[in-house]
Amino acid sequence: MQVMKWSVIALAVAAGTSQLAFASAQSESNGFVEDSSLNVLNRNLYFYRDFRNAGPDRNDDPQEWGHGIIGTFESGFTQGTIGFGVDAIGLLGIKLDSGKGRAGSGLFPTGSDGRSQDDYSEAGGAVKLRLSNTVLKYGDQFTALPVFSTDDSRLLPEVAEGFLVTSNEIEGLELHAGHFTAINAQDQTYHDSIGLKSADVLGGSYSFNDDLSASLYYSDVEDAFKKYYGNVNYTIGLGEAQSLNFDFNIYRTKYDKEYTDTGSSEKNTIWSLAAAYNISAHTFTLAYQKSHGGFDGIGYDYGVDGGGTIWLANSIQRSDFNAEDEKSWQVRYDLDFAEFGVPGLKFMTRYVRGTDADVGDTTNGKEWERDIQVGYTVQNGPAKDLNMRVRQATYRSSDGVYYGSPSIDEVRVILEYPLSIL
């Protein structure tokens, strides 16, 4: 995997040298203030989870409602050979409805009395330098790398601390290198609430053309694991309003013995292949995912390196289908109502089934999940870009070893309204 990683990156560089690099973004800088932006995302989220037949150890069903405000300021870069700038993040979560016995949804911090806090907030900043088309950023930031990705599935997102270099010197080629020392959880505000010691990341992606791209990444998380990731995405045009897309993802994880508590290092390989056929307003998707190896029922593990660090086809609303030796398949259908005169209205449903998981006292653990989502984005008027989504998930497993309950029903209602201040 490592040999392939460097070979593909070298091929991408070689291909890129035969093309003209982008015009220097730094040479086109208008200034620190002139290129600044300030955006505020208002997120209103209702979360309900019903642990059906969970037994006496789990009587509470989380049911909470909150409003989150996510503010991001990005300055421009000063003019000159090397540009300087700053970014800032401001987060505020406000509880609208909860109560003792209904907490634990992951939306809010929970106090010693078992109740969710009324509000919580966090602020951070970062400095950045730009030379040509390469940016060095140090401080608090959101990340979206396949081996280090902050999660944004609740009221407020995770925030990582460290430095990240992003380079786009060659057309089609994007390279990343970074070192991170902390991540704050979505429902916490104190420094490094996840327990990350340090993580080094390296890799990149290359677009060969509009239809074919590849990515290769590596990470080393201190006292946890080393990960290798690869992706190939290919789209075939099949005529007017038709296409076929293939998306392949693979992780190879080597766990440190300090992490497994087994006295020895363990390994896991997990991969997924999805094929999506699009015709006009309809998209039909089939996917298969397979996990090989692991320890104590754990196949592919993540979280200390960011709650979004699982770029696999069958990582969906409730389950990731990533247990030791588990295999799973998915069928999915998407419908875009723009073709029927209602732009902004979309529908999605999917079903995923997993088998042969080595968990607990069985090597044949089974689980399945069905998701339904309806969403609408306002297209114009005073509420333009207001997005409304209703997400429902039904989850069942054969033996209850998944997530502490064999039966879970879940509903999320999400309203998001982005505002561009600058």
C-alpha positions as CSV (number, residue, x, y, z in Angstrom):
1,M,0.0,0.0,0.0
2,Q,2.8,2.4,0.9
3,V,4.6,1.7,-2.4
4,M,1.4,2.2,-4.3
5,K,0.9,5.5,-2.5
6,W,4.1,7.1,-3.5
7,S,3.9,5.6,-7.0
8,V,0.6,7.3,-7.7
9,I,1.7,10.6,-6.2
10,A,4.8,10.5,-8.3
11,L,2.8,9.7,-11.4
12,A,0.5,12.6,-10.6
13,V,3.5,15.0,-10.2
14,A,5.0,13.8,-13.4
15,A,1.7,14.3,-15.2
16,G,1.2,17.7,-13.7
17,T,4.7,18.9,-14.8
18,S,3.5,18.6,-18.4
19,Q,0.7,21.1,-17.6
20,L,0.8,24.7,-16.7
21,A,0.5,25.3,-13.0
22,F,-2.3,27.5,-11.7
23,A,-1.7,31.2,-11.7
24,S,-0.4,32.2,-8.3
25,A,-3.2,32.9,-6.0
26,Q,-0.9,35.0,-3.8
27,S,0.0,37.3,-6.7
28,E,-3.7,38.0,-7.2
29,S,-4.4,38.9,-3.5
30,N,-6.5,42.0,-3.0
31,G,-5.5,42.4,0.6
32,F,-6.2,41.3,4.2
33,V,-9.5,43.2,4.5
34,E,-10.6,43.2,0.9
35,D,-10.7,39.4,0.5
36,S,-12.2,38.8,4.0
37,S,-15.4,36.8,4.6
38,L,-17.7,36.3,7.6
39,N,-20.2,33.5,7.5
40,V,-22.7,32.4,10.1
41,L,-24.5,29.1,10.0
42,N,-27.7,28.7,12.1
43,R,-28.5,25.1,12.8
44,N,-31.6,24.0,14.6
45,L,-31.7,20.3,15.5
46,Y,-34.2,18.0,17.1
47,F,-32.9,14.6,18.0
48,Y,-34.9,11.6,19.2
49,R,-33.6,8.1,19.7
50,D,-35.8,5.2,21.0
51,F,-33.8,2.3,22.5
52,R,-36.4,-0.4,22.0
53,N,-36.3,-3.4,24.3
54,A,-33.0,-2.3,25.8
55,G,-33.6,-3.9,29.2
56,P,-33.1,-2.5,32.7
57,D,-29.7,-1.1,32.1
58,R,-30.9,1.5,29.5
59,N,-34.3,3.0,30.3
60,D,-33.7,6.5,29.0
61,D,-34.4,7.5,25.4
62,P,-32.5,10.7,24.4
63,Q,-34.8,13.4,23.2
64,E,-33.4,16.9,22.9
65,W,-33.7,20.1,20.8
66,G,-31.2,22.8,20.4
67,H,-30.0,25.7,18.3
68,G,-26.4,26.0,17.2
69,I,-24.6,29.1,15.8
70,I,-21.4,28.4,13.8
71,G,-19.5,31.6,12.9
72,T,-16.4,31.5,10.7
73,F,-14.2,34.5,9.8
74,E,-11.6,34.2,7.1
75,S,-9.3,37.1,6.3
76,G,-7.7,37.7,3.0
77,F,-3.9,37.6,2.6
78,T,-1.7,40.6,2.8
79,Q,0.0,41.4,-0.5
80,G,3.5,40.5,-1.3
81,T,5.5,37.4,-2.0
82,I,4.3,35.8,1.2
83,G,0.8,36.7,2.4
84,F,-0.3,36.7,6.0
85,G,-3.9,36.2,7.3
86,V,-6.0,35.0,10.2
87,D,-9.1,32.9,10.7
88,A,-11.5,32.7,13.6
89,I,-14.2,30.3,14.8
90,G,-17.0,31.0,17.2
91,L,-19.4,28.3,18.3
92,L,-22.5,28.6,20.5
93,G,-25.0,25.8,21.4
94,I,-28.3,26.7,23.1
95,K,-30.6,24.1,24.7
96,L,-34.2,24.5,23.7
97,D,-35.7,21.4,25.2
98,S,-34.3,18.5,27.3
99,G,-34.6,17.1,30.7
100,K,-33.3,14.5,33.1
101,G,-33.8,11.1,31.6
102,R,-33.7,12.5,28.1
103,A,-30.1,13.7,27.9
104,G,-27.3,11.8,26.2
105,S,-28.0,12.6,22.6
106,G,-24.6,14.1,22.0
107,L,-26.0,17.5,21.5
108,F,-25.0,19.1,24.8
109,P,-22.5,18.6,27.6
110,T,-24.0,16.6,30.5
111,G,-23.6,17.7,34.2
112,S,-23.1,15.5,37.2
113,D,-26.8,15.6,37.8
114,G,-27.4,13.9,34.5
115,R,-29.0,17.0,32.9
116,S,-27.8,18.7,29.8
117,Q,-26.2,22.2,30.2
118,D,-28.4,25.1,29.1
119,D,-25.7,26.4,26.7
120,Y,-22.0,25.9,25.8
121,S,-19.6,27.8,23.6
122,E,-16.2,27.8,22.1
123,A,-13.9,30.2,20.3
124,G,-10.6,29.7,18.5
125,G,-8.3,31.2,15.9
126,A,-5.6,30.4,13.5
127,V,-2.8,32.2,11.6
128,K,-2.0,31.4,8.0
129,L,0.7,32.1,5.5
130,R,0.5,31.8,1.7
131,L,3.3,31.4,-0.8
132,S,2.1,31.1,-4.4
133,N,-0.7,28.4,-4.2
134,T,0.5,26.8,-0.9
135,V,-1.1,27.7,2.4
136,L,0.3,26.9,5.9
137,K,-2.4,27.2,8.6
138,Y,-1.7,26.9,12.4
139,G,-4.3,26.9,15.1
140,D,-8.0,25.9,15.5
141,Q,-9.6,24.6,12.3
142,F,-12.1,22.1,10.8
143,T,-10.5,19.3,8.8
144,A,-11.9,17.1,6.0
145,L,-9.1,14.5,5.2
146,P,-9.9,10.8,4.9
147,V,-7.4,10.0,7.7
148,F,-8.2,13.1,9.9
149,S,-11.7,14.4,9.6
150,T,-13.6,16.5,12.2
151,D,-17.2,15.4,12.8
152,D,-20.2,17.6,12.1
153,S,-23.1,15.3,12.7
154,R,-24.6,17.0,15.8
155,L,-25.3,20.6,16.8
156,L,-21.8,21.9,16.7
157,P,-18.7,20.5,14.9
158,E,-15.5,19.1,16.3
159,V,-12.5,21.5,16.2
160,A,-8.9,20.3,15.7
161,E,-5.8,22.1,16.8
162,G,-2.5,21.9,14.9
163,F,-1.0,22.9,11.6
164,L,-1.9,21.9,8.0
165,V,-0.2,22.7,4.7
166,T,-2.3,22.6,1.6
167,S,-0.6,22.9,-1.7
168,N,-2.2,23.4,-5.2
169,E,0.8,24.3,-7.2
170,I,0.0,21.8,-10.1
171,E,-3.3,21.8,-11.8
172,G,-5.4,18.8,-10.6
173,L,-3.0,17.9,-7.8
174,E,-3.7,18.8,-4.1
175,L,-1.3,17.8,-1.4
176,H,-1.7,17.9,2.4
177,A,0.7,17.6,5.3
178,G,-0.2,18.3,8.9
179,H,0.5,17.8,12.6
180,F,-2.4,17.9,15.1
181,T,-2.3,17.8,18.9
182,A,-5.9,18.1,20.0
183,I,-9.6,17.7,19.0
184,N,-12.6,19.0,20.9
185,A,-15.7,16.8,20.8
186,Q,-18.9,18.0,19.4
187,D,-20.6,18.2,22.8
188,Q,-17.6,19.5,24.8
189,T,-15.6,22.7,25.0
190,Y,-12.6,21.9,27.1
191,H,-9.3,21.5,25.4
192,D,-8.7,18.0,23.8
193,S,-11.9,16.3,25.1
194,I,-11.2,13.3,22.8
195,G,-7.8,12.4,24.1
196,L,-5.6,12.8,21.1
197,K,-1.9,13.0,21.8
198,S,-0.7,13.8,18.3
199,A,-1.4,12.9,14.7
200,D,0.8,13.3,11.6
201,V,-1.0,13.2,8.2
202,L,0.4,13.2,4.7
203,G,-1.2,12.6,1.3
204,G,-3.0,14.0,-1.6
205,S,-5.5,13.7,-4.5
206,Y,-5.1,14.0,-8.2
207,S,-7.8,14.6,-10.9
208,F,-6.6,13.0,-14.1
209,N,-9.6,14.5,-15.8
210,D,-13.2,15.4,-15.1
211,D,-14.2,11.7,-14.8
212,L,-11.2,10.1,-13.0
213,S,-9.5,10.9,-9.7
214,A,-7.4,9.1,-7.1
215,S,-6.4,9.8,-3.5
216,L,-3.7,8.4,-1.2
217,Y,-3.2,9.3,2.5
218,Y,-1.2,8.2,5.5
219,S,-1.5,9.0,9.2
220,D,0.3,8.2,12.4
221,V,-1.7,8.7,15.6
222,E,0.6,8.5,18.7
223,D,-0.1,5.4,20.9
224,A,-3.0,4.4,18.7
225,F,-2.5,3.4,15.1
226,K,-1.1,4.0,11.7
227,K,-3.5,4.3,8.8
228,Y,-3.2,4.1,5.0
229,Y,-6.0,5.2,2.8
230,G,-6.7,4.9,-0.9
231,N,-9.6,6.0,-3.2
232,V,-10.4,5.8,-6.9
233,N,-13.5,7.5,-8.3
234,Y,-14.5,7.0,-11.9
235,T,-17.5,8.2,-13.9
236,I,-18.6,6.9,-17.2
237,G,-21.0,9.0,-19.4
238,L,-23.7,6.9,-20.9
239,G,-25.4,9.5,-23.1
240,E,-27.8,12.3,-22.4
241,A,-28.8,12.5,-18.7
242,Q,-27.2,9.2,-17.8
243,S,-24.0,8.2,-16.1
244,L,-22.4,5.4,-14.1
245,N,-20.1,6.1,-11.2
246,F,-17.7,3.8,-9.4
247,D,-16.2,4.7,-6.0
248,F,-13.6,2.5,-4.3
249,N,-12.3,3.2,-0.7
250,I,-9.8,1.2,1.3
251,Y,-8.2,1.6,4.8
252,R,-5.3,-0.4,6.1
253,T,-4.8,0.1,9.9
254,K,-2.0,-1.1,12.1
255,Y,-2.9,-0.8,15.8
256,D,-0.3,-0.1,18.5
257,K,-0.2,-2.6,21.3
258,E,-0.8,0.2,23.8
259,Y,-4.1,0.8,22.0
260,T,-5.4,-2.8,21.8
261,D,-4.5,-3.8,25.4
262,T,-3.8,-7.3,24.0
263,G,0.0,-7.1,24.4
264,S,0.5,-7.2,20.6
265,S,-0.2,-5.0,17.6
266,E,-3.2,-5.9,15.5
267,K,-4.2,-5.1,11.9
268,N,-7.4,-4.4,10.0
269,T,-8.2,-3.9,6.3
270,I,-11.6,-2.5,5.3
271,W,-12.7,-1.6,1.8
272,S,-15.9,-0.6,0.0
273,L,-17.0,-0.4,-3.6
274,A,-20.1,1.5,-4.7
275,A,-21.6,1.7,-8.1
276,A,-24.2,4.5,-8.8
277,Y,-26.3,4.6,-11.9
278,N,-27.9,8.1,-12.6
279,I,-30.7,8.6,-15.1
280,S,-32.3,12.0,-15.1
281,A,-33.8,12.6,-11.6
282,H,-33.1,9.1,-10.4
283,T,-29.9,7.6,-8.9
284,F,-29.6,3.8,-8.0
285,T,-26.7,2.7,-5.9
286,L,-25.3,-0.7,-4.9
287,A,-22.4,-1.0,-2.5
288,Y,-20.4,-3.8,-0.9
289,Q,-18.0,-3.4,2.1
290,K,-15.7,-5.9,3.8
291,S,-13.6,-5.8,6.9
292,H,-10.7,-8.1,7.5
293,G,-9.1,-8.5,11.0
294,G,-9.2,-6.5,14.1
295,F,-9.3,-7.1,17.9
296,D,-12.0,-7.7,20.5
297,G,-14.8,-7.2,18.0
298,I,-13.3,-4.0,16.7
299,G,-12.4,-4.0,13.0
300,Y,-11.8,-0.4,11.7
301,D,-11.5,2.0,14.6
302,Y,-11.5,5.8,14.5
303,G,-12.6,8.8,16.6
304,V,-9.4,9.8,18.4
305,D,-8.4,11.0,14.9
306,G,-11.8,12.7,14.3
307,G,-15.3,11.4,14.4
308,G,-15.6,11.8,10.6
309,T,-12.6,9.7,9.7
310,I,-14.5,6.9,8.0
311,W,-14.9,7.5,4.3
312,L,-16.6,4.3,3.4
313,A,-19.8,3.5,1.5
314,N,-21.6,1.8,4.4
315,S,-20.8,4.3,7.1
316,I,-24.4,5.8,7.4
317,Q,-26.6,7.5,9.9
318,R,-26.4,5.0,12.8
319,S,-24.0,2.2,12.0
320,D,-20.6,2.0,10.2
321,F,-20.7,-1.8,9.6
322,N,-17.0,-1.9,10.5
323,A,-16.8,-4.7,13.0
324,E,-14.1,-7.3,13.0
325,D,-14.4,-9.5,9.8
326,E,-17.9,-8.0,9.0
327,K,-19.2,-7.9,5.4
328,S,-22.1,-5.7,4.3
329,W,-24.0,-4.6,1.3
330,Q,-26.2,-1.6,0.5
331,V,-29.0,-0.7,-1.9
332,R,-29.9,3.0,-2.2
333,Y,-32.3,5.2,-4.2
334,D,-32.1,9.0,-4.6
335,L,-34.7,11.2,-6.3
336,D,-34.2,14.9,-7.3
337,F,-37.5,16.6,-7.8
338,A,-36.0,19.4,-9.8
339,E,-36.8,17.3,-12.9
340,F,-40.5,17.5,-11.9
341,G,-40.5,21.3,-11.4
342,V,-39.7,21.4,-7.7
343,P,-36.0,22.4,-7.5
344,G,-34.5,22.0,-4.0
345,L,-36.6,19.0,-3.0
346,K,-34.8,15.7,-2.6
347,F,-35.6,12.2,-1.3
348,M,-33.2,9.4,-0.3
349,T,-33.8,5.9,1.1
350,R,-31.2,3.1,1.7
351,Y,-30.9,-0.3,3.3
352,V,-27.7,-1.9,4.6
353,R,-27.3,-5.4,6.0
354,G,-24.1,-6.7,7.7
355,T,-23.2,-10.3,8.5
356,D,-20.4,-12.5,9.8
357,A,-19.2,-10.0,12.3
358,D,-16.8,-11.3,15.0
359,V,-18.3,-9.6,18.1
360,G,-19.0,-10.7,21.6
361,D,-19.4,-14.5,21.7
362,T,-20.3,-14.9,18.1
363,T,-18.5,-14.9,14.7
364,N,-21.8,-14.5,12.9
365,G,-23.1,-11.1,14.3
366,K,-25.8,-9.6,12.1
367,E,-27.1,-6.0,11.8
368,W,-29.2,-4.0,9.4
369,E,-30.2,-0.4,9.1
370,R,-32.8,1.4,7.0
371,D,-32.6,5.2,6.5
372,I,-35.1,7.6,4.9
373,Q,-34.4,11.3,4.3
374,V,-36.4,14.1,2.8
375,G,-34.8,17.5,2.3
376,Y,-35.7,20.9,0.8
377,T,-33.6,24.0,0.1
378,V,-35.4,27.3,-0.5
379,Q,-34.3,28.6,-3.9
380,N,-35.1,32.3,-3.7
381,G,-36.7,35.0,-1.6
382,P,-35.8,36.2,1.9
383,A,-35.3,32.6,3.1
384,K,-33.0,31.7,0.2
385,D,-30.6,28.8,1.0
386,L,-32.7,27.7,4.1
387,N,-32.3,23.9,4.2
388,M,-34.8,21.6,6.0
389,R,-34.2,17.9,6.4
390,V,-36.0,15.1,8.2
391,R,-33.9,11.9,8.7
392,Q,-35.3,8.7,10.1
393,A,-33.3,5.5,10.9
394,T,-34.3,2.0,11.9
395,Y,-31.6,-0.2,13.3
396,R,-31.6,-3.8,14.4
397,S,-28.8,-6.3,15.4
398,S,-28.9,-10.0,16.2
399,D,-27.3,-10.0,19.6
400,G,-27.3,-6.5,21.0
401,V,-23.5,-6.1,21.1
402,Y,-23.7,-3.2,18.7
403,Y,-24.0,0.1,20.5
404,G,-25.4,-1.6,23.6
405,S,-28.9,-2.2,22.2
406,P,-30.2,-4.5,19.5
407,S,-33.1,-2.2,18.5
408,I,-32.9,1.6,17.8
409,D,-35.3,3.9,16.1
410,E,-34.1,7.4,15.5
411,V,-35.4,10.7,14.1
412,R,-33.5,13.9,13.4
413,V,-35.1,17.2,12.2
414,I,-32.5,19.7,10.9
415,L,-32.9,23.2,9.8
416,E,-29.9,25.2,8.6
417,Y,-29.8,28.8,7.5
418,P,-26.5,30.2,6.2
419,L,-25.8,33.9,6.3
420,S,-23.0,35.7,4.5
421,I,-22.1,38.8,6.5
422,L,-19.0,39.8,4.5
